């Protein structure tokens, strides 16, 4: 059968890590950037997209784990 995803499991890992560090661990964006070794702006955008995806999921609208687009 199809296994249903729950909560933050719907998020791609790249969105889930910064979102959990900011919202659960209560690290600042700067601290998360340092821990994950990514720019602060990247942390901000991933947290924003993660929150939006989670909000859509909770409203019953989010598809299962949407991949992030890689911009080169």
N, C-alpha and C positions, 0 to 999 in steps of 0.2 A: 504494500500500500504506500501511499504518499505520506511522507513524514512532514508534519506541520512545524514551521519554524516559530519560535517564540521571541518576543521582545527584540533585544539588540542582535539576535541571531540573523535578523533580516538584513543587517548592515554588512557591507563588505569590510574586511579586516582594516583597510586603510581609513575607513570612516569610524569603525568601532573603537579602535585604540585611542585616538585623540578624544572622542566623545566621552568614553569612560574615565579617562584621566582628568578631564575638565569637570564633568558632572558628578562622578562618584568619588574620585580621589581629591577633587577640589584643587587641582594644580592650576596655576595661571597659564595663559596661552604661551608665555615666554618659557615657563618651566617645561611644558609639554614639548615645545619646539626643541629645547635642549635635550630632553630625554629621548625623543624620537629622531633627533638630528635632522630636522626639517625646518624650513623657514616659518616664522610666526604667521605669515599670511596663509601658508598652506594649512597650518593648524586651524586657523579661523575658518577657512573655506570648508575643510573637512568636517569640522564640528557643525557648521551651519547646514551642510548637505545631509549629515547624519541625523540631525534633529528633524529636518524636513522629511526625510525618508521614514524615520520612526513615527512622526506625526501622521503621515499618510497610511502607514501600516496600522496604527491604532484606530484610524478612521475606516479601516477595511479597504483601502485603496492601493496599498503598496504591493508591487510584485515581489516575489521571493528574490532576495539578494541580487540587486542590480549591480553589474560591474561598473567600476569607474572608468571614464575615458582617459586615456593617456595622452597628454599634450606634450609634444616634443619640440 
